[in-house]
Amino acid sequence: MSEAMMAAASLYNDSRFFSPSEVRIRENKKRRAKIVRKQYITLISVVTAIIFAFFFFTFSLLSDAQSDTFVPEYKYYKTITVHTGDTISDIAVRYFDSDKYKNLDQYICEIEDINGLGDTSLVMAGEQLIIPYYSTEYK
């Protein structure tokens, strides 16, 4: 672009060379653009808030919250005395809770770990064993 054209373009953008009505029209366009921009930002904010509220309430209703009838169970330990002929398996069968353990072997392993027994699981009559159990009563 030549210097003469640059000078002419700069004069065209100079508000001193516009009529009052042209200045008013330009100012109104700027004001309307600013208003539209504010409205657009407000609309996006409102839509975002509505979407957030929708997801918040939907997922809060679908959460794994406990019901009013939920009764917690507590894990306790008690000491039992081994009688003649008892084995770890016999004792485990008596106190096993299928809701808390996958299988009987898992429960037997826990009894062995608590009492420091090896894989042989030999117990003698008169020995004291600590057995885990669950109760809804808080002690």
C-alpha angles and dihedrals in degrees: 000000000000125000092249091054091047090052091049091049092050090051090050090056093046109103091212089076096052125093117244091255091053090050090049091049092050092048091049091051090052091047092048091048090052091049092048090049091052091047091049092051091047091049092050091048093050093046091048091050091049092049091047092049091048093052093041094054094040094053094040089056091047095046123118094253116159119252125239089255094057113126115192120225121216127208115234136171129223134184120238131184118235113235128207111289095016119135130189089254093054092049092046092052090055095052101029117129112198092197092063103037132048094223143345093265091061090053092048090051090053091051090049092049094048093049097039094241122157128228092279091070093202113164128180128220111267095029119132118233129189111226125191119225139166129236136174089217114094109225 
